[in-house]
Amino acid sequence: MDLVTEVDRQSEAYLLGEIQRRFPGHRVHAEETGGLEGDDDHLWYVDPLDGTVNYAHRIPIFCVSIAYARRGEMQLAVVYDPMREEMFTAERGGGARLNGRPIHVSEARELGKSLLVTGFPYNIWTSSVDNLDNFARFSKRTQGVRRLGSAALDLAYVAAGRFDGFWELSLKPWDVAAGGLIAEEAGARVTNLDGGADYLSPPQSILAATPGIYEQMMKVLHER
């Protein structure tokens, strides 16, 4: 039995069932099954196990990520880390919280003193958008760049001030929908790599950083 696939599917089946039961008619985008058809004005983004490779290798860095958008604007977000019992939440205009307590991004202002986090695409061996050039540049200009293997937790950790900035390319909407809102509500600037507000649509890219280093990160990302 493929335990990871089974856990992914069981988690997603449960979450989709609960959404359908509590909010009939809502549409759902989900990683494993594609989701549920419904009203586009009420749209959920569900990643039942973000960090599947970590889970498969018994590395305790993974989470469940859920977000809700109304008429195209993200309203609610939850990222839950079961290994640490950490629940990151956000409501549009209501701030971000960790286990019910308010959180905020760091006060970092110098890129050279910042700790960043990123990730790489699953098809890195064939993709021309592999993020390795950005990783190399930031590695030489910061305190370090980490790779956790879960974009949702990367964004939640930026929100909590554990990391100062996060960027990545070629993700799926359910990877970043919840974490993006949590980071925004914690005070981060969250955009695509062109500076636009849409970090869900293809060609997907995302930059989330404390305001003090956002422009510095964007400048590095546009170096060639």
C-alpha positions, -999 to 999 in steps of 0.1 A, spaced: 0 0 0 12 35 -9 8 50 26 14 86 15 -12 84 -13 -36 68 11 -31 95 38 -34 122 11 -66 107 -2 -82 100 32 -74 136 45 -88 152 13 -119 130 13 -126 140 49 -121 177 42 -141 178 10 -169 159 28 -170 184 56 -170 214 32 -197 198 12 -218 191 43 -214 225 59 -213 246 27 -233 229 0 -228 244 -34 -193 258 -28 -166 251 -52 -133 234 -41 -99 233 -57 -80 203 -41 -47 187 -49 -55 150 -52 -90 148 -67 -93 182 -84 -120 191 -60 -157 198 -63 -177 218 -89 -198 246 -75 -203 284 -72 -172 303 -82 -182 331 -58 -174 307 -29 -141 289 -36 -120 267 -12 -83 257 -17 -74 225 0 -40 208 3 -46 178 25 -9 171 31 16 198 21 51 183 25 43 148 11 79 139 4 89 148 40 60 126 53 72 97 31 107 99 46 94 104 81 107 140 83 82 157 107 77 189 85 43 188 68 8 203 73 -28 207 62 -36 239 43 -71 253 37 -82 287 24 -116 302 15 -122 330 -11 -154 349 -16 -158 366 -50 -122 362 -59 -108 376 -26 -92 354 0 -111 356 33 -101 328 57 -70 306 60 -57 278 82 -24 260 82 -21 232 107 11 215 117 0 183 136 36 174 147 40 206 167 3 212 173 6 247 157 -25 262 141 -18 293 120 -50 312 111 -60 344 94 -92 363 86 -92 391 60 -88 424 80 -86 405 113 -48 398 115 -30 365 118 -27 341 148 -8 311 160 -29 290 184 -51 320 190 -23 345 198 -15 374 174 16 370 152 36 395 132 64 394 107 100 403 118 114 437 119 143 428 95 156 457 74 189 444 60 190 416 35 225 406 47 211 399 82 180 380 71 171 344 70 151 333 40 133 301 28 125 287 -6 117 256 -25 122 239 -58 99 223 -84 93 186 -84 105 185 -120 137 203 -113 157 179 -135 138 190 -166 124 224 -158 141 256 -171 125 274 -141 145 256 -114 151 285 -90 188 275 -85 201 308 -98 180 327 -72 190 303 -45 227 309 -53 224 347 -52 205 348 -20 228 323 -3 257 347 -8 239 378 4 220 366 35 225 348 68 212 317 49 185 301 28 165 272 42 144 246 23 117 230 45 97 212 18 63 228 26 54 261 10 24 265 34 47 263 64 73 285 48 47 313 45 33 306 80 69 309 94 73 342 76 41 354 93 54 343 127 87 361 122 108 329 121 119 336 85 122 371 70 113 362 35 101 335 11 100 332 -26 92 303 -50 81 295 -86 57 272 -103 36 263 -73 -1 254 -73 -28 277 -59 -36 253 -30 1 254 -20 1 292 -12 -36 303 -9 -38 299 29 -2 308 37 -3 339 15 -33 353 34 -17 344 68 15 362 58 -4 392 45 -24 396 77 8 393 97 22 423 79 42 408 50 41 421 15 29 393 -7 30 395 -45 41 376 -75 76 382 -88 64 410 -111 50 429 -80 14 421 -89 -13 410 -64 -21 377 -81 2 350 -68 -22 321 -76 -26 321 -114 -1 307 -139 27 314 -146 28 312 -108 54 329 -86 53 343 -51 74 366 -29 64 371 7 87 392 29 87 416 58 84 451 44 119 461 54 135 437 29 108 432 3 123 456 -22 158 443 -16 146 407 -24 128 419 -55 159 436 -68 179 403 -64 152 383 -81 153 405 -111 191 404 -116 203 385 -147 
